[in-house]
Amino acid sequence: MTAHGGPAPPTGTERTRPSGPEAAPRVGPERTRPDGPETAWPDGPEAEEPAWPGGPWVWPGQGAGRDDPPRPGRGADRARDRLPHAVLFDRDGTLVVDVPYNGDPDRVEPMPTAHRAVRLLRESGVPVAVVSNQSGVGRGVLTRRQVRAVAARVDALLGPFALWAVCPHGPRDGCRCRKPAPGLVLAACKALGADPRRTVVIGDIGADVSAARAAGATGVLVPTPVTRPEEVRAAGRTAADLLGAVRLVLGGGTAPGPGAAGEPGGAPW
């Protein structure tokens, strides 16, 4: 039992990364890979949306569409051409503080600058959504009701988000939606009517960036204390916090390193 009265989290973790020399599990729940080699996912939009039984859970955010983003004025077409079709946020460790296998809405706490970052995207007319691995469901630690309750709390604090896409599977279930696979990103893009090549995924570990690349999208890494140095080096586009990531997405700066945007303003599209 945990200090909060729930069952103790199992040994495995939520966030998987591609196999490689860094494949040693990181300490703490939700952060190690499944046993055995990780499937290699092709990069680019040719990675078709997967079809499999028991795919991701996808639903609109509570209140989505309630507050439509402001329409740009005349002459803003060129500026809008530089905006992504959508920005997809990881949940735990990115939008909100990572509480392993959290099924309690009262424990949801936004990350620093999250309010300002999400608001800036909405004010710019960019749809925002959430893509999240929640293997606690597959492990029997969380229920769908709990996942939806936590999502509703995130919507209340930071939303409404246009869409939620959640992988409920465990690391050994063989699904195609669990990040770093592209399924969550592709499912969200399809539901939003967004071109993956003009979509951005913002997350805190390498699996988020890898899922973006596998889907043909752009990844931006916002490192936290659990982010590995090699993940930062491989990411290409990084930001110190969520607000910095959003400013990068909107063309307010460039990110150094491999894969950084080469166009003025840093926009990769």
C-alpha positions as CSV (number, residue, x, y, z in Angstrom):
1,M,0.0,0.0,0.0
2,T,1.1,3.5,-0.6
3,A,1.0,6.4,1.8
4,H,-2.2,7.5,0.0
5,G,-4.0,4.2,0.6
6,G,-3.8,2.8,-2.9
7,P,-2.0,-0.2,-4.1
8,A,1.8,0.0,-4.4
9,P,2.9,0.7,-8.0
10,P,4.3,-2.2,-9.9
11,T,8.0,-2.3,-10.7
12,G,7.6,-1.3,-14.4
13,T,7.2,2.2,-15.8
14,E,5.2,4.3,-18.1
15,R,7.7,5.9,-20.3
16,T,9.5,3.7,-22.8
17,R,12.5,4.6,-24.9
18,P,14.0,3.0,-28.0
19,S,16.6,0.3,-27.2
20,G,20.3,1.2,-27.2
21,P,23.3,1.6,-25.0
22,E,21.3,3.7,-22.6
23,A,18.7,0.9,-22.0
24,A,19.4,0.5,-18.3
25,P,16.2,1.2,-16.4
26,R,16.0,4.5,-14.6
27,V,15.1,4.6,-11.0
28,G,11.5,5.3,-10.1
29,P,8.1,4.3,-11.5
30,E,6.9,5.1,-15.0
31,R,10.5,5.6,-16.3
32,T,11.9,2.2,-17.5
33,R,11.5,0.3,-20.7
34,P,9.9,-3.1,-21.1
35,D,12.1,-6.2,-21.2
36,G,13.5,-7.1,-24.6
37,P,14.2,-4.9,-27.7
38,E,11.9,-2.1,-28.5
39,T,10.2,-2.1,-31.9
40,A,11.9,0.2,-34.4
41,W,9.4,2.7,-35.8
42,P,10.0,4.3,-39.2
43,D,10.4,8.1,-39.2
44,G,8.2,10.3,-41.4
45,P,4.6,10.5,-42.4
46,E,4.8,7.2,-44.2
47,A,4.3,5.6,-40.8
48,E,0.6,5.0,-41.4
49,E,-1.9,5.3,-38.7
50,P,-2.0,1.8,-37.0
51,A,-5.0,-0.4,-36.8
52,W,-5.2,-2.8,-33.9
53,P,-7.7,-4.2,-31.4
54,G,-7.9,-2.1,-28.2
55,G,-6.2,1.0,-29.6
56,P,-5.8,4.3,-27.8
57,W,-8.5,6.1,-25.9
58,V,-9.3,9.3,-27.7
59,W,-11.9,11.9,-26.5
60,P,-12.5,15.6,-26.7
61,G,-11.4,17.7,-23.7
62,Q,-14.1,18.9,-21.3
63,G,-15.4,22.2,-22.6
64,A,-13.4,21.9,-25.8
65,G,-14.8,24.4,-28.3
66,R,-16.2,26.5,-25.4
67,D,-13.7,29.3,-25.9
68,D,-12.8,29.5,-29.6
69,P,-9.3,31.0,-30.2
70,P,-9.4,34.5,-31.6
71,R,-9.4,34.8,-35.4
72,P,-6.4,36.5,-36.8
73,G,-7.1,39.8,-38.5
74,R,-6.7,40.6,-42.2
75,G,-3.2,40.2,-43.4
76,A,-2.3,37.5,-40.9
77,D,-2.3,34.6,-43.5
78,R,1.5,34.7,-43.9
79,A,2.0,34.6,-40.2
80,R,-0.4,31.7,-39.8
81,D,1.4,29.8,-42.5
82,R,4.3,29.6,-40.1
83,L,2.2,28.1,-37.3
84,P,1.8,24.4,-36.6
85,H,-1.5,22.7,-37.2
86,A,-1.5,21.5,-33.6
87,V,0.7,21.1,-30.6
88,L,0.4,17.9,-28.6
89,F,1.6,17.9,-25.0
90,D,2.8,14.9,-22.9
91,R,1.0,15.0,-19.6
92,D,3.1,13.8,-16.7
93,G,6.3,15.7,-16.2
94,T,5.4,18.1,-19.0
95,L,2.0,19.7,-18.3
96,V,1.7,18.6,-14.7
97,V,4.0,17.3,-12.0
98,D,4.7,13.6,-12.5
99,V,2.9,11.6,-9.8
100,P,3.4,8.0,-10.6
101,Y,0.2,6.2,-11.6
102,N,-1.9,9.1,-10.4
103,G,-5.6,8.4,-10.2
104,D,-6.4,11.3,-7.8
105,P,-7.5,14.6,-9.4
106,D,-6.5,16.4,-6.1
107,R,-2.9,15.6,-6.7
108,V,-2.7,17.3,-10.1
109,E,-0.3,20.2,-10.0
110,P,0.6,22.2,-13.2
111,M,4.3,22.5,-14.1
112,P,5.8,26.0,-14.0
113,T,4.8,28.3,-16.9
114,A,2.2,25.7,-18.1
115,H,-0.7,28.2,-17.8
116,R,1.1,30.8,-19.8
117,A,2.4,28.4,-22.4
118,V,-1.0,26.8,-23.2
119,R,-2.7,30.2,-23.2
120,L,-0.2,31.6,-25.6
121,L,-0.9,28.8,-28.1
122,R,-4.6,29.4,-27.8
123,E,-4.2,33.1,-28.3
124,S,-2.3,32.3,-31.5
125,G,-5.1,30.1,-32.7
126,V,-3.2,26.8,-32.5
127,P,-5.2,23.7,-31.3
128,V,-3.7,22.0,-28.2
129,A,-4.1,18.4,-27.2
130,V,-2.6,15.8,-24.8
131,V,-0.9,12.5,-25.7
132,S,-0.2,10.4,-22.7
133,N,1.0,6.8,-21.9
134,Q,-1.0,5.5,-18.9
135,S,0.3,1.9,-18.4
136,G,-1.2,1.9,-14.9
137,V,-4.4,0.8,-16.6
138,G,-2.8,-2.2,-18.2
139,R,-1.1,-3.0,-15.0
140,G,-4.3,-3.0,-13.0
141,V,-3.4,0.0,-10.9
142,L,-5.7,2.6,-12.6
143,T,-9.2,2.5,-14.0
144,R,-10.5,4.3,-17.0
145,R,-12.7,6.4,-14.7
146,Q,-9.6,7.5,-12.8
147,V,-7.7,8.4,-15.9
148,R,-10.7,10.5,-17.2
149,A,-11.1,12.1,-13.7
150,V,-7.4,13.3,-13.7
151,A,-7.8,14.5,-17.3
152,A,-10.9,16.5,-16.3
153,R,-8.9,18.1,-13.6
154,V,-6.1,19.0,-16.0
155,D,-8.7,20.5,-18.3
156,A,-10.1,22.5,-15.5
157,L,-6.7,23.9,-14.5
158,L,-5.1,24.3,-18.0
159,G,-7.8,23.5,-20.5
160,P,-9.9,23.1,-22.2
161,F,-7.8,20.9,-24.5
162,A,-9.1,20.1,-27.9
163,L,-8.4,16.4,-27.5
164,W,-7.0,13.7,-25.3
165,A,-5.3,10.6,-26.7
166,V,-4.2,8.0,-24.1
167,C,-2.5,4.7,-24.4
168,P,-3.8,2.4,-21.6
169,H,-1.5,-0.6,-22.4
170,G,1.3,-2.1,-20.5
171,P,4.8,-2.2,-21.9
172,R,4.4,-5.9,-22.9
173,D,1.0,-5.6,-24.6
174,G,2.5,-5.1,-28.0
175,C,0.4,-2.1,-28.9
176,R,1.3,0.5,-31.5
177,C,0.1,3.5,-29.5
178,R,2.5,3.5,-26.6
179,K,5.2,6.1,-27.0
180,P,7.8,5.9,-28.6
181,A,5.6,4.3,-31.1
182,P,3.7,6.8,-33.3
183,G,0.1,5.7,-32.6
184,L,-0.9,8.4,-30.1
185,V,0.5,11.2,-32.3
186,L,-1.1,9.8,-35.4
187,A,-4.5,9.2,-33.7
188,A,-4.5,12.8,-32.3
189,C,-3.6,14.3,-35.7
190,K,-6.3,12.3,-37.5
191,A,-8.9,13.4,-34.9
192,L,-7.8,17.1,-35.1
193,G,-7.5,17.1,-38.9
194,A,-3.8,18.1,-38.5
195,D,-1.0,17.1,-40.9
196,P,1.6,15.2,-38.7
197,R,4.3,17.0,-40.7
198,R,3.0,20.3,-39.3
199,T,2.4,19.1,-35.8
200,V,4.6,19.6,-32.7
201,V,4.9,17.2,-29.8
202,I,6.3,18.7,-26.5
203,G,7.5,16.3,-23.8
204,D,10.1,15.7,-21.1
205,I,11.8,12.5,-22.2
206,G,13.2,10.9,-25.3
207,A,10.1,8.7,-25.9
208,D,8.1,11.8,-26.6
209,V,10.6,13.1,-29.2
210,S,10.9,9.6,-30.7
211,A,7.1,9.3,-31.0
212,A,7.0,12.6,-32.8
213,R,9.8,11.6,-35.2
214,A,8.2,8.3,-35.9
215,A,4.9,10.0,-36.9
216,G,6.7,12.6,-39.0
217,A,6.1,15.4,-36.5
218,T,8.5,17.8,-34.8
219,G,9.5,17.1,-31.2
220,V,10.6,19.6,-28.6
221,L,12.2,18.4,-25.4
222,V,11.7,20.2,-22.1
223,P,14.2,18.5,-19.8
224,T,13.5,17.8,-16.1
225,P,15.8,16.2,-13.5
226,V,14.7,12.7,-14.8
227,T,15.7,13.5,-18.4
228,R,18.9,11.7,-19.4
229,P,21.8,13.7,-20.9
230,E,21.8,11.6,-24.0
231,E,18.1,12.3,-24.6
232,V,18.9,16.0,-24.4
233,R,21.8,15.6,-26.9
234,A,19.6,13.6,-29.3
235,A,16.5,15.8,-29.1
236,G,17.8,18.6,-31.4
237,R,15.1,21.1,-30.2
238,T,15.0,21.8,-26.5
239,A,13.7,24.5,-24.2
240,A,14.3,25.3,-20.6
241,D,10.5,25.3,-19.8
242,L,7.1,25.0,-21.4
243,L,6.8,28.7,-22.2
244,G,10.2,28.6,-23.9
245,A,9.1,25.6,-25.9
246,V,6.0,27.3,-27.0
247,R,7.8,30.5,-28.0
248,L,10.2,28.3,-30.0
249,V,7.2,26.6,-31.7
250,L,5.7,30.0,-32.5
251,G,8.9,31.2,-34.1
252,G,10.3,33.2,-31.2
253,G,13.7,31.5,-31.3
254,T,15.9,28.7,-32.6
255,A,17.1,25.6,-31.0
256,P,20.7,24.6,-31.3
257,G,21.9,21.1,-32.1
258,P,21.2,18.4,-34.7
259,G,17.8,18.7,-36.3
260,A,17.3,22.3,-35.2
261,A,15.2,24.4,-37.5
262,G,17.2,26.1,-40.2
263,E,14.6,28.7,-41.2
264,P,14.4,32.2,-39.8
265,G,12.5,32.2,-36.5
266,G,13.1,28.5,-35.9
267,A,9.9,27.2,-37.4
268,P,10.5,23.7,-39.0
269,W,7.5,24.0,-41.3
